[in-house]
């Protein structure tokens, strides 16, 4: 079982104990891990079935009544298939709630394009009254969900199958959605999602040659840009690494903020998913190599920025 997904029902149960308004609904998945929640809160757990748009409308309805919905299923089905309901039922009426997905990008690497979603972040960013979180360890999910499940926004939590093992300060995590994992004077690197593991490894290996500011974000939208802007202004070179396409993604948001902040004379590179379907099959790691989210390609891009020439 995926570690973060396994943490989800534990966290939801803690929230339901603290707040009697919490209602969990699933789209015919995660029955086993929610068995204890269902036993403890039988009137606050619903399996809606493979009816994702209906589940979103149902969730919006109970939000309108003052309850706190937590809707959960696979990312392409709860975002792509249910977009009209998210837009009209939740965002148009400015209703709060929580959507928790699994299988973003190509996490379901063996199931093909039907179970991929590359555009969930870009799509949801176009809507009003929404926040997008991308926790990549169980403790990150626990802290982010508990801090935000009862806010006045529609909160989207993108749970990946793969977690990371990068060490960070829990106290810092509780204070900020932006973690600085390394300090340097040459290049700024910003990343999100499980790829932080590879990014951190590359940065450590290059540390004697190239000094890098490495930032990791577990909240994608709205962005905490203050420290990132300060670093980019200082280093004049930035590499943004993301496991989703560039249009509408993390890199577009950072580059847009650079323009709005009148930051100029910056060299920028982006590593992202290609703007096309990933129609090969294999392990998650094999698909990462295929699309350029590899240690070799990240190293190549950093050298290119550092030398301001092809490597």
SULCOR-V930250 format. One record per residue. N is the residue number from 1. RES is the residue in three letters. PHI is phi in degrees with one decimal (999 if undefined). PSI is psi in whole degrees, -180 to 180 (none if undefined). Layout:
# SULCOR-V930250
[[N/RES/PHI/PSI] [N/RES/PHI/PSI]]
This chain:
# SULCOR-V930250
[[1/UNK/999/137] [2/UNK/-61.0/134] [3/UNK/-62.2/-43] [4/UNK/-70.8/-42] [5/UNK/-63.3/-35] [6/UNK/-67.8/-31] [7/UNK/-71.5/-30] [8/UNK/-51.4/-54] [9/UNK/-66.0/-29] [10/UNK/-65.3/-46] [11/UNK/-65.1/-43] [12/UNK/-61.3/-38] [13/UNK/-65.2/-43] [14/UNK/-60.5/-42] [15/UNK/-67.3/-38] [16/UNK/-67.8/-31] [17/UNK/-67.4/-39] [18/UNK/-78.2/-30] [19/UNK/-136.1/113] [20/UNK/-73.1/-3] [21/UNK/-89.0/-8] [22/UNK/-71.1/127] [23/UNK/-129.2/126] [24/UNK/-104.4/135] [25/UNK/-135.7/141] [26/UNK/-124.9/158] [27/UNK/-101.8/59] [28/UNK/65.6/34] [29/UNK/-137.2/168] [30/UNK/62.3/26] [31/UNK/-61.6/-44] [32/UNK/-62.2/-46] [33/UNK/-73.9/-18] [34/UNK/-100.0/12] [35/UNK/-62.9/-39] [36/UNK/-70.2/-39] [37/UNK/-61.3/-45] [38/UNK/-61.9/-39] [39/UNK/-66.4/-41] [40/UNK/-78.5/-35] [41/UNK/-129.6/65] [42/UNK/-61.4/-26] [43/UNK/-91.2/3] [44/UNK/-126.1/26] [45/UNK/-139.6/126] [46/UNK/-134.4/135] [47/UNK/-99.5/105] [48/UNK/-76.5/-20] [49/UNK/92.8/-171] [50/UNK/-83.6/66] [51/UNK/-139.6/62] [52/UNK/-60.4/-45] [53/UNK/-60.1/-38] [54/UNK/-64.2/-40] [55/UNK/-61.7/-42] [56/UNK/-64.7/-43] [57/UNK/-64.1/-41] [58/UNK/-61.3/-45] [59/UNK/-61.5/-41] [60/UNK/-64.5/-38] [61/UNK/-63.5/-43] [62/UNK/-74.3/-27] [63/UNK/-64.1/-40] [64/UNK/-61.1/-31] [65/UNK/-82.5/-4] [66/UNK/104.5/0] [67/UNK/-86.4/172] [68/UNK/-115.6/101] [69/UNK/-80.1/146] [70/UNK/-128.8/103] [71/UNK/-102.0/135] [72/UNK/-142.4/128] [73/UNK/-170.3/-165] [74/UNK/-73.2/140] [75/UNK/-53.3/-50] [76/UNK/-64.0/-27] [77/UNK/-83.8/-33] [78/UNK/-88.9/-18] [79/UNK/-106.3/-65] [80/UNK/-61.9/-49] [81/UNK/-72.0/-27] [82/UNK/-110.2/17] [83/UNK/-59.3/-43] [84/UNK/-61.2/-39] [85/UNK/-70.5/-38] [86/UNK/-62.4/-45] [87/UNK/-65.2/-51] [88/UNK/-86.2/-43] [89/UNK/-78.1/-38] [90/UNK/-95.3/-63] [91/UNK/-71.5/-39] [92/UNK/-60.7/-37] [93/UNK/-92.9/3] [94/UNK/54.4/45] [95/UNK/-90.2/141] [96/UNK/-82.9/160] [97/UNK/168.7/-174] [98/UNK/-139.0/131] [99/UNK/-118.3/124] [100/UNK/-118.6/115] [101/UNK/-106.2/162] [102/UNK/-131.1/156] [103/UNK/79.5/37] [104/UNK/-71.0/164] [105/UNK/51.8/-118] [106/UNK/-122.7/37] [107/UNK/-55.4/-41] [108/UNK/-83.4/67] [109/UNK/-67.1/-22] [110/UNK/-93.2/-2] [111/UNK/-108.6/-6] [112/UNK/82.9/-173] [113/UNK/-62.5/-28] [114/UNK/-61.2/-27] [115/UNK/-109.0/15] [116/UNK/-100.1/151] [117/UNK/-143.4/117] [118/UNK/-98.1/-19] [119/UNK/-111.0/10] [120/UNK/-60.3/-42] [121/UNK/-65.5/-47] [122/UNK/-62.6/-43] [123/UNK/-63.8/-50] [124/UNK/-68.3/-28] [125/UNK/-63.1/-21] [126/UNK/-79.8/-9] [127/UNK/-94.4/164] [128/UNK/-92.4/154] [129/UNK/60.2/40] [130/UNK/-128.3/148] [131/UNK/-127.4/146] [132/UNK/-123.9/121] [133/UNK/-114.4/145] [134/UNK/-135.5/70] [135/UNK/-72.7/141] [136/UNK/-125.7/13] [137/UNK/-142.5/159] [138/UNK/-57.4/-40] [139/UNK/-68.6/-35] [140/UNK/-62.7/-47] [141/UNK/-60.7/-45] [142/UNK/-58.2/-46] [143/UNK/-69.4/-47] [144/UNK/-63.8/-44] [145/UNK/-67.2/-46] [146/UNK/-63.4/-33] [147/UNK/-77.6/-18] [148/UNK/-129.8/-6] [149/UNK/-65.0/-25] [150/UNK/-111.0/20] [151/UNK/-79.6/-176] [152/UNK/-94.5/17] [153/UNK/-111.2/167] [154/UNK/-88.4/114] [155/UNK/-102.2/124] [156/UNK/-105.7/121] [157/UNK/-110.2/115] [158/UNK/-96.8/104] [159/UNK/-92.8/120] [160/UNK/-86.5/159] [161/UNK/-71.1/-35] [162/UNK/-100.7/133] [163/UNK/-101.1/-179] [164/UNK/-121.6/166] [165/UNK/-118.7/17] [166/UNK/-69.8/133] [167/UNK/-78.7/138] [168/UNK/-148.1/164] [169/UNK/-80.7/120] [170/UNK/-61.2/-36] [171/UNK/-63.1/-40] [172/UNK/-66.9/-39] [173/UNK/-61.5/-38] [174/UNK/-70.6/-24] [175/UNK/-92.3/-28] [176/UNK/-146.9/151] [177/UNK/-92.7/7] [178/UNK/-122.6/121] [179/UNK/-114.7/131] [180/UNK/-96.2/115] [181/UNK/-98.4/-16] [182/UNK/-158.0/150] [183/UNK/-116.0/140] [184/UNK/-162.1/173] [185/UNK/-117.7/1] [186/UNK/-103.5/-48] [187/UNK/-142.0/146] [188/UNK/-103.1/128] [189/UNK/-118.3/129] [190/UNK/-123.4/133] [191/UNK/-144.0/168] [192/UNK/-147.2/162] [193/UNK/76.7/-172] [194/UNK/-60.9/-20] [195/UNK/-63.9/-12] [196/UNK/-58.1/-31] [197/UNK/-59.2/-49] [198/UNK/-67.4/-42] [199/UNK/-60.1/-45] [200/UNK/-63.8/-39] [201/UNK/-63.2/-44] [202/UNK/-62.5/-47] [203/UNK/-59.9/-43] [204/UNK/-64.0/-39] [205/UNK/-69.6/-32] [206/UNK/-91.1/0] [207/UNK/-58.0/-31] [208/UNK/-76.5/-27] [209/UNK/-96.4/-42] [210/UNK/-131.3/125] [211/UNK/-91.9/121] [212/UNK/-123.3/132] [213/UNK/-81.7/115] [214/UNK/-111.2/120] [215/UNK/-114.2/140] [216/UNK/-123.4/129] [217/UNK/-111.6/134] [218/UNK/-115.1/8] [219/UNK/-126.5/117] [220/UNK/-89.0/-29] [221/UNK/-156.5/134] [222/UNK/-65.8/154] [223/UNK/-87.1/147] [224/UNK/-91.7/99] [225/UNK/-98.7/-11] [226/UNK/-57.0/-54] [227/UNK/-70.7/-35] [228/UNK/-65.2/-46] [229/UNK/-60.8/-43] [230/UNK/-61.1/-42] [231/UNK/-66.9/-44] [232/UNK/-65.2/-41] [233/UNK/-60.1/-37] [234/UNK/-74.1/-47] [235/UNK/-88.2/-25] [236/UNK/68.2/3] [237/UNK/-139.7/133] [238/UNK/-138.7/138] [239/UNK/-120.2/125] [240/UNK/-111.9/129] [241/UNK/-124.1/126] [242/UNK/-147.2/151] [243/UNK/-99.7/38] [244/UNK/-146.8/164] [245/UNK/-63.9/159] [246/UNK/-67.2/-45] [247/UNK/-59.8/119] [248/UNK/80.3/1] [249/UNK/-94.4/-162] [250/UNK/-57.5/-45] [251/UNK/-63.9/-42] [252/UNK/-60.6/-39] [253/UNK/-67.3/-42] [254/UNK/-67.1/-45] [255/UNK/-65.7/-36] [256/UNK/-63.0/-42] [257/UNK/-65.5/-34] [258/UNK/-62.5/-43] [259/UNK/-64.9/-46] [260/UNK/-65.5/-26] [261/UNK/-92.3/7] [262/UNK/58.0/36] [263/UNK/-87.8/123] [264/UNK/-126.3/176] [265/UNK/56.3/47] [266/UNK/-113.9/136] [267/UNK/-92.9/127] [268/UNK/-131.0/140] [269/UNK/-131.7/150] [270/UNK/-131.2/134] [271/UNK/-112.6/119] [272/UNK/-147.5/177] [273/UNK/-68.7/146] [274/UNK/-66.5/155] [275/UNK/-83.9/60] [276/UNK/-161.6/165] [277/UNK/-67.8/140] [278/UNK/-93.6/100] [279/UNK/-106.5/25] [280/UNK/-105.6/165] [281/UNK/-119.7/154] [282/UNK/159.2/-166] [283/UNK/-77.0/166] [284/UNK/-57.3/-44] [285/UNK/-64.3/-39] [286/UNK/-64.9/-39] [287/UNK/-69.8/-35] [288/UNK/-60.1/-45] [289/UNK/-61.9/-40] [290/UNK/-62.7/-38] [291/UNK/-96.2/2] [292/UNK/96.8/6] [293/UNK/-89.4/53] [294/UNK/-115.2/160] [295/UNK/-60.6/-39] [296/UNK/-63.0/-46] [297/UNK/-71.6/-38] [298/UNK/-63.5/-43] [299/UNK/-60.8/-44] [300/UNK/-59.2/-45] [301/UNK/-66.6/-37] [302/UNK/-66.5/-44] [303/UNK/-63.0/-39] [304/UNK/-60.7/-44] [305/UNK/-66.2/-44] [306/UNK/-62.8/-42] [307/UNK/-91.9/-9] [308/UNK/54.4/41] [309/UNK/-161.5/171] [310/UNK/-68.1/141] [311/UNK/-100.1/none]]
